[in-house]
Amino acid sequence: MSMAKDVTTYTLKQALAARVDDHIEIAVEAEDGTTFKIRASSEQLDALTGDLETILDGDAAGDDA
């Protein structure tokens, strides 16, 4: 994935997801009040879910040590 040098990081306040036609939209609100939507395919979200599960499983393994 290519990362732009001017990336802004937001702290998540809440997120909601909905299926819209042939894609999924995630509405995001940051703690500073910034809101935006992410539009993604099911395949993209499956890949993201896999990444998040790997991260969370690694955190859980570290907690057991």
N, C-alpha and C positions, 0 to 999 in steps of 0.2 A: 504494500500500500504506500502510495506517495503522500508524504506529509508536507504541507505548506509551511513556510517559516513563520507565518503570521497566524498561527492557530490560537484561538481563545479557549481557555478551559473554564467550564462552568460547574458548579456543584449542584447536583440534582435535587430538586425539591419534590417533584412528582412527575410521573409519566403515565400516559394512558394509551392503549393500543386499540385499533379498529381495522377491520377489513374493509377496503374501499375498492370496488370493482376487482381488478386483477392484482392488486398489491395490498400491502399493509402499511398503515400510517401510525406512527408513534408521535403523539403530541407531548412535548417536553416543556416543563417549567423549571427554570433555574432559581436558586435561592435569591438572586438579585432581581428577579421578576422577568428576566428575558424568557421569551417563549418562542418555540420553533417546532416544526414538524420534520420528521424523518420519514421518507417514503422508501420502502424496501420490498423486494420479492421474498417469497417464502424461502427460497434457497439461500438468500443472503442472511435471513434471520436464523435459519438452521445452522449456518456456519458460525454466526455470532453466538448462538446458544451453546454450541460445542465449545467455543473458546471460553465462555463464561463458566461452564461446568468444569472445564479443566482448571481454571484459576481457582474456583471455589473448592474443588476437590483437593488442590494443592494446599490451600489455606487450612482445610480440615485436617489434612495429614500433619501439618505443622503443629496444630493444636494438640494432637495426640502424643507428640514427642515430649 
